[in-house]
Amino acid sequence: MLIASLFMKSNTTCPSPLHSTPPPTPSVHHSFPPTPPTLPWICRSRDIEEASTVRLESGDLLVFGGPGRMIFHSVSKVHPNTAPPELVRATGLRPGRLNLTFRQYRALTGGPGTRTGTGAGAGAGARGKGTS
């Protein structure tokens, strides 16, 4: 399963989590800022004093996997109008930060009507498995 989210605004007052609660299943998180540079906060806890700042430029890729996949992270600032003009023209992407989350699911062995997937609206006959 692919979950795509476009974040168009920054939280400039304080870092806030992009994922405030852990996903229901293990996942590998791929984060790709296609247009403006971003400054995410990355730390193992929600204590801002422990946070590291990493500057990402347009086109950079940040991958969370393994033990780090559940790391607390946030974008503190998105710089507007910093995307390469040719990228904006070629793709039609609006300014912002594109987040792609990949998850792999498998259906439980069951009878007819067993559904796959987890999370809001998913049936009881589903369970997430592994990473992709």
LUMLO-225424 format. One record per residue (C-alpha): x, z, y; residue in three letters. Coordinates in steps of 0.5 Angstrom, whole numbers, plus 500, padded with zeros to 3 digits. Example, Ala and Ser with C-alpha at 12.3 -4.5 7.8 and 13.67 -1.06 7.14 Angstrom:
2
<<525,516,491>,'ala'>
<<527,514,498>,'ser'>
***
This chain:
132
<<500,500,500>,'met'>
<<502,498,507>,'leu'>
<<500,503,513>,'ile'>
<<502,499,520>,'ala'>
<<501,503,526>,'ser'>
<<503,501,533>,'leu'>
<<504,507,538>,'phe'>
<<504,504,545>,'met'>
<<505,510,549>,'lys'>
<<510,516,549>,'ser'>
<<509,523,549>,'asn'>
<<514,525,555>,'thr'>
<<512,532,556>,'thr'>
<<515,534,549>,'cys'>
<<516,532,542>,'pro'>
<<510,531,538>,'ser'>
<<510,529,531>,'pro'>
<<508,522,529>,'leu'>
<<506,525,522>,'his'>
<<503,533,523>,'ser'>
<<502,534,516>,'thr'>
<<506,531,510>,'pro'>
<<503,525,507>,'pro'>
<<499,527,500>,'pro'>
<<504,523,496>,'thr'>
<<511,522,496>,'pro'>
<<513,516,501>,'ser'>
<<519,512,504>,'val'>
<<518,511,511>,'his'>
<<520,505,515>,'his'>
<<520,505,522>,'ser'>
<<522,499,526>,'phe'>
<<521,499,534>,'pro'>
<<520,492,535>,'pro'>
<<520,492,543>,'thr'>
<<522,497,547>,'pro'>
<<528,502,545>,'pro'>
<<526,509,543>,'thr'>
<<529,516,543>,'leu'>
<<526,520,537>,'pro'>
<<527,527,535>,'trp'>
<<529,528,528>,'ile'>
<<530,535,525>,'cys'>
<<528,539,519>,'arg'>
<<524,544,522>,'ser'>
<<519,544,528>,'arg'>
<<525,548,533>,'asp'>
<<527,543,538>,'ile'>
<<533,547,539>,'glu'>
<<535,544,532>,'glu'>
<<533,537,534>,'ala'>
<<538,531,534>,'ser'>
<<537,525,539>,'thr'>
<<538,518,536>,'val'>
<<537,512,541>,'arg'>
<<534,506,538>,'leu'>
<<534,499,541>,'glu'>
<<529,493,540>,'ser'>
<<530,491,533>,'gly'>
<<533,497,530>,'asp'>
<<531,500,523>,'leu'>
<<530,507,522>,'leu'>
<<529,509,514>,'val'>
<<527,516,512>,'phe'>
<<527,516,504>,'gly'>
<<529,521,499>,'gly'>
<<530,529,501>,'pro'>
<<529,526,508>,'gly'>
<<523,523,508>,'arg'>
<<519,529,510>,'met'>
<<523,530,516>,'ile'>
<<520,532,522>,'phe'>
<<521,526,527>,'his'>
<<518,524,534>,'ser'>
<<519,519,539>,'val'>
<<520,522,546>,'ser'>
<<520,516,550>,'lys'>
<<519,509,550>,'val'>
<<522,504,555>,'his'>
<<517,499,558>,'pro'>
<<519,492,559>,'asn'>
<<526,492,555>,'thr'>
<<524,487,549>,'ala'>
<<527,481,549>,'pro'>
<<523,476,552>,'pro'>
<<524,471,547>,'glu'>
<<521,476,542>,'leu'>
<<515,477,546>,'val'>
<<513,470,547>,'arg'>
<<515,468,539>,'ala'>
<<511,474,536>,'thr'>
<<506,476,541>,'gly'>
<<507,483,540>,'leu'>
<<505,488,545>,'arg'>
<<510,493,548>,'pro'>
<<510,499,543>,'gly'>
<<513,502,537>,'arg'>
<<511,499,530>,'leu'>
<<511,504,525>,'asn'>
<<511,501,517>,'leu'>
<<509,506,512>,'thr'>
<<510,504,505>,'phe'>
<<507,508,499>,'arg'>
<<506,506,492>,'gln'>
<<500,508,488>,'tyr'>
<<498,508,481>,'arg'>
<<491,509,478>,'ala'>
<<490,515,473>,'leu'>
<<487,513,466>,'thr'>
<<480,513,466>,'gly'>
<<474,510,465>,'gly'>
<<470,505,469>,'pro'>
<<470,506,476>,'gly'>
<<477,509,477>,'thr'>
<<479,508,484>,'arg'>
<<486,508,486>,'thr'>
<<489,511,493>,'gly'>
<<489,518,496>,'thr'>
<<488,521,502>,'gly'>
<<481,520,506>,'ala'>
<<476,517,503>,'gly'>
<<479,516,496>,'ala'>
<<476,518,490>,'gly'>
<<478,524,485>,'ala'>
<<480,519,480>,'gly'>
<<487,517,484>,'ala'>
<<494,520,485>,'arg'>
<<500,517,489>,'gly'>
<<506,516,485>,'lys'>
<<513,515,487>,'gly'>
<<516,511,493>,'thr'>
<<517,504,494>,'ser'>
***
